[in-house]
């Protein structure tokens, strides 16, 4: 029943948007401007609509210009609706843990029951108040890591808004210096000693935990390579990077969320997703076209 409501909401939104007049009256424009939600709030609402079928939230998606970069989903709002039509009997569940905005982008970290328990990062690009593009990375929900941290726990408070750009530069430099170019002589300078909270399910806290994990991977012959940083988004003390590379020889999309404190990297969450082969893709928009 719930999936039927969601699909109807999508269809009704398409019909309503297509029949909308090109111009509004000045009174309507002022009213809409006054009630306009932030890109962060719209992002949370759209994600929650996957669970609730809220038609108002679905209307934040442009019905005729919605580019999908999840390669397993068909393009456009119709592709989004088709995906939701396959909801299980109990429907989907959505709990957004962290949400942010950076200019025309809204991005979030979310816990899903989406064909099984999952964790996801979603990015939306807004144009004239509506979503026109979507990117994401998803992974299975797993047990806590060796330090007892889950994939989503930790602080959610957004602070240091005046340091947003500086923090984005710091994180971008770290990813490029260390993960892309392997300049390990610069590694320690990005951290406050061994104070580093880790949410990767296989790695313990601290630089010591990271070192142990990398050593274990090397013994198993597992390689992790970052080749290109495609996007850096941030708000205050949180910065998200989207990168491309390989993991264990497989083409991989890396989404890394960092929390910065006193100009040092203090906390890290991530999702690695294997990029599906071209023959299995349902759209041709590319995983990293920003």
C-alpha positions as CSV (number, residue, x, y, z in Angstrom):
1,X,0.0,0.0,0.0
2,X,2.8,2.4,1.0
3,X,4.6,1.9,-2.3
4,X,1.4,2.7,-4.2
5,X,1.0,6.0,-2.3
6,X,4.6,6.9,-3.1
7,X,4.3,6.2,-6.9
8,X,1.0,8.1,-7.0
9,X,2.7,11.0,-5.4
10,X,5.4,11.0,-8.0
11,X,2.8,10.8,-10.8
12,X,0.6,13.5,-9.3
13,X,3.7,15.8,-8.9
14,X,4.6,15.4,-12.6
15,X,1.1,16.2,-13.7
16,X,0.8,19.2,-11.4
17,X,4.2,20.6,-12.4
18,X,3.5,20.2,-16.1
19,X,0.2,22.0,-15.8
20,X,1.7,24.9,-13.7
21,X,1.6,28.3,-15.4
22,X,4.9,29.8,-16.5
23,X,4.5,32.9,-14.5
24,X,3.1,33.5,-11.0
25,X,1.6,36.8,-9.8
26,X,3.7,39.1,-7.7
27,X,1.7,38.1,-4.6
28,X,2.3,34.4,-5.1
29,X,6.0,35.0,-5.8
30,X,6.5,36.9,-2.5
31,X,4.6,34.2,-0.6
32,X,6.7,31.4,-2.1
33,X,9.9,33.2,-1.5
34,X,9.0,33.8,2.2
35,X,8.1,30.1,2.7
36,X,11.1,28.7,0.7
37,X,13.0,26.0,2.6
38,X,16.8,25.8,2.6
39,X,18.5,23.3,0.3
40,X,19.4,21.4,3.5
41,X,15.8,21.1,4.6
42,X,14.6,20.2,1.1
43,X,17.2,17.4,1.0
44,X,16.0,15.9,4.3
45,X,12.4,16.2,3.1
46,X,13.0,14.5,-0.2
47,X,14.9,11.6,1.4
48,X,12.1,11.2,3.9
49,X,9.5,11.1,1.2
50,X,11.0,7.8,0.1
51,X,9.4,6.4,3.3
52,X,6.3,8.6,3.5
53,X,5.4,9.5,-0.1
54,X,5.0,13.1,0.9
55,X,3.8,14.9,-2.3
56,X,5.1,18.3,-1.2
57,X,8.6,16.9,-0.8
58,X,8.5,15.1,-4.2
59,X,7.6,18.5,-5.8
60,X,11.1,19.7,-4.9
61,X,12.3,17.5,-7.8
62,X,12.2,19.1,-11.2
63,X,9.7,16.9,-13.1
64,X,11.2,17.5,-16.6
65,X,14.9,18.0,-15.8
66,X,16.2,15.5,-13.2
67,X,19.5,13.9,-14.0
68,X,20.3,10.7,-12.2
69,X,23.9,9.6,-11.5
70,X,23.1,6.5,-9.6
71,X,23.9,4.1,-12.4
72,X,21.5,1.4,-11.2
73,X,18.5,3.8,-11.6
74,X,16.9,5.0,-14.8
75,X,17.1,8.7,-15.6
76,X,14.5,11.3,-14.7
77,X,11.7,11.4,-12.2
78,X,10.1,8.4,-13.9
79,X,13.2,6.4,-13.0
80,X,12.9,7.5,-9.4
81,X,9.3,6.5,-9.4
82,X,10.0,3.1,-10.9
83,X,12.5,2.4,-8.2
84,X,10.1,3.2,-5.5
85,X,7.4,1.0,-7.1
86,X,9.5,-2.0,-6.0
87,X,9.2,-1.3,-2.3
88,X,8.7,-4.3,-0.1
89,X,5.5,-4.9,1.8
90,X,6.6,-2.9,4.8
91,X,7.9,0.0,2.7
92,X,11.2,1.7,2.9
93,X,12.6,3.4,6.1
94,X,14.7,6.5,6.1
95,X,16.6,8.2,8.9
96,X,18.9,11.1,7.9
97,X,21.6,11.5,10.5
98,X,23.5,14.5,9.1
99,X,22.5,17.0,6.5
100,X,24.3,20.0,5.0
101,X,24.2,22.6,2.2
102,X,26.9,24.2,0.1
103,X,25.7,26.8,-2.4
104,X,23.4,25.0,-4.9
105,X,24.1,21.6,-3.3
106,X,22.4,19.8,-0.5
107,X,24.1,16.6,0.9
108,X,23.3,14.1,3.6
109,X,24.3,10.9,5.4
110,X,21.4,8.6,5.9
111,X,20.4,5.3,7.4
112,X,18.1,3.3,5.1
113,X,16.1,0.1,5.2
114,X,16.2,0.0,1.4
115,X,16.2,-3.5,0.2
116,X,17.9,-4.3,3.4
117,X,19.7,-2.1,6.0
118,X,22.1,0.4,4.3
119,X,24.0,3.6,4.8
120,X,24.1,6.2,2.1
121,X,25.5,9.6,1.1
122,X,23.3,11.6,-1.2
123,X,24.0,14.8,-3.0
124,X,21.4,16.9,-4.8
125,X,22.0,19.9,-7.0
126,X,19.4,22.6,-7.0
127,X,18.4,25.0,-9.7
128,X,15.7,27.7,-9.3
129,X,14.6,26.0,-6.0
130,X,14.3,22.5,-7.5
131,X,16.5,19.4,-7.6
132,X,17.9,18.8,-11.0
133,X,20.7,16.3,-10.3
134,X,21.4,13.5,-7.8
135,X,24.5,11.5,-6.9
136,X,25.0,8.9,-4.2
137,X,27.0,6.1,-2.7
138,X,25.4,3.2,-0.8
139,X,26.8,0.4,1.3
140,X,25.4,-2.4,3.6
141,X,25.0,-1.6,7.3
142,X,27.5,-3.7,9.3
143,X,28.7,-4.1,12.9
144,X,30.7,-1.5,14.9
145,X,34.4,-1.2,14.2
146,X,37.3,-2.2,16.5
147,X,36.8,1.0,18.5
148,X,33.1,0.5,18.9
149,X,32.0,3.2,16.4
150,X,29.2,2.6,14.0
151,X,29.1,3.9,10.4
152,X,27.0,6.9,11.4
153,X,27.4,7.7,15.2
154,X,29.3,10.7,16.5
155,X,28.6,14.4,16.6
156,X,26.1,16.0,14.3
157,X,26.5,19.6,15.3
158,X,27.5,22.0,12.5
159,X,29.9,24.7,13.8
160,X,32.6,27.1,12.5
161,X,30.5,28.3,9.6
162,X,33.1,31.1,9.0
163,X,35.7,28.4,8.4
164,X,33.9,26.5,5.7
165,X,36.2,27.4,2.8
166,X,39.3,27.0,4.9
167,X,38.2,23.5,6.0
168,X,37.3,22.5,2.4
169,X,40.9,23.5,1.3
170,X,42.4,21.6,4.2
171,X,40.5,18.4,3.4
172,X,41.0,18.7,-0.3
173,X,44.7,19.1,0.3
174,X,44.8,16.0,2.6
175,X,43.0,13.8,0.1
176,X,45.1,14.9,-2.8
177,X,48.4,14.9,-0.9
178,X,48.0,11.6,1.0
179,X,45.4,9.5,-0.8
180,X,46.0,10.5,-4.4
181,X,49.7,11.4,-4.5
182,X,51.0,9.3,-1.5
183,X,53.0,12.2,0.1
184,X,53.2,10.4,3.4
185,X,55.7,12.8,4.8
186,X,52.8,15.3,5.1
187,X,50.5,12.8,6.8
188,X,51.0,13.6,10.5
189,X,50.6,17.3,9.9
190,X,46.9,16.9,9.1
191,X,46.1,15.4,12.6
192,X,46.4,16.4,16.2
193,X,48.7,13.6,17.3
194,X,46.8,10.3,17.6
195,X,43.4,12.0,18.2
196,X,41.4,10.8,15.3
197,X,37.9,9.2,15.5
198,X,37.3,6.6,12.8
199,X,33.9,5.2,11.6
200,X,35.2,2.9,8.8
201,X,33.9,-0.5,9.9
202,X,37.3,-2.1,9.6
203,X,39.6,0.5,11.2
204,X,40.2,1.5,14.8
205,X,40.6,5.0,16.1
206,X,43.8,7.0,15.8
207,X,46.6,7.1,13.3
208,X,47.8,4.0,14.9
209,X,44.5,2.2,14.0
210,X,44.8,3.4,10.5
211,X,48.4,2.2,10.2
212,X,47.4,-1.2,11.5
213,X,44.6,-1.5,9.0
214,X,46.8,-0.5,6.1
215,X,49.4,-3.0,7.2
216,X,46.8,-5.8,7.4
217,X,45.5,-4.9,3.9
218,X,49.0,-5.0,2.5
219,X,49.6,-8.5,3.9
220,X,46.4,-9.6,2.2
221,X,47.4,-8.1,-1.1
222,X,44.5,-5.6,-1.0
223,X,45.2,-2.3,-2.6
224,X,43.3,1.0,-2.2
225,X,44.0,3.7,-4.8
226,X,42.5,7.2,-5.2
227,X,43.1,8.6,-8.6
228,X,40.9,11.7,-8.9
229,X,39.0,14.0,-6.5
230,X,35.8,15.0,-8.3
231,X,33.9,17.1,-5.8
232,X,34.5,18.8,-2.4
233,X,31.5,20.1,-0.5
234,X,31.4,21.5,3.0
235,X,29.5,23.4,5.6
236,X,31.3,24.6,8.7
237,X,33.3,21.8,10.4
238,X,32.1,19.1,7.9
239,X,33.6,18.4,4.5
240,X,32.6,15.7,2.0
241,X,34.8,14.6,-0.8
242,X,33.8,12.5,-3.8
243,X,36.7,10.6,-5.4
244,X,37.4,7.9,-8.0
245,X,39.8,5.1,-7.8
246,X,40.1,1.3,-7.3
247,X,39.8,-1.0,-4.3
248,X,41.1,-4.5,-4.6
249,X,41.4,-3.9,-8.3
250,X,37.8,-2.9,-8.8
251,X,36.7,0.5,-10.1
252,X,35.4,2.3,-6.9
253,X,33.6,5.5,-5.9
254,X,34.8,6.9,-2.6
255,X,32.7,9.2,-0.5
256,X,34.6,10.5,2.6
257,X,33.1,12.8,5.2
258,X,35.5,14.6,7.5
259,X,35.0,16.6,10.7
260,X,37.6,19.3,11.2
261,X,38.5,20.7,14.6
262,X,41.1,23.5,15.2
263,X,42.4,23.1,11.6
264,X,43.0,19.4,12.0
265,X,41.1,16.4,10.8
266,X,39.3,15.0,13.9
267,X,36.8,12.4,12.6
268,X,36.0,10.4,9.5
269,X,33.1,8.5,7.9
270,X,33.1,6.9,4.5
271,X,31.4,4.7,2.0
272,X,33.1,2.8,-0.8
273,X,31.0,1.6,-3.6
274,X,32.1,-0.6,-6.5
275,X,31.1,1.1,-9.8
276,X,28.9,-1.2,-11.8
277,X,29.9,-2.3,-15.3
278,X,28.7,-0.3,-18.3
279,X,26.5,-3.2,-19.5
280,X,24.5,-3.2,-16.3
281,X,23.9,0.6,-16.1
282,X,20.4,2.1,-16.5
283,X,21.6,5.6,-17.4
284,X,24.6,7.1,-19.2
285,X,25.0,10.2,-17.0
286,X,28.3,9.0,-15.3
287,X,29.0,8.5,-11.7
288,X,31.2,11.6,-11.3
289,X,29.9,14.2,-13.7
290,X,29.5,17.3,-11.5
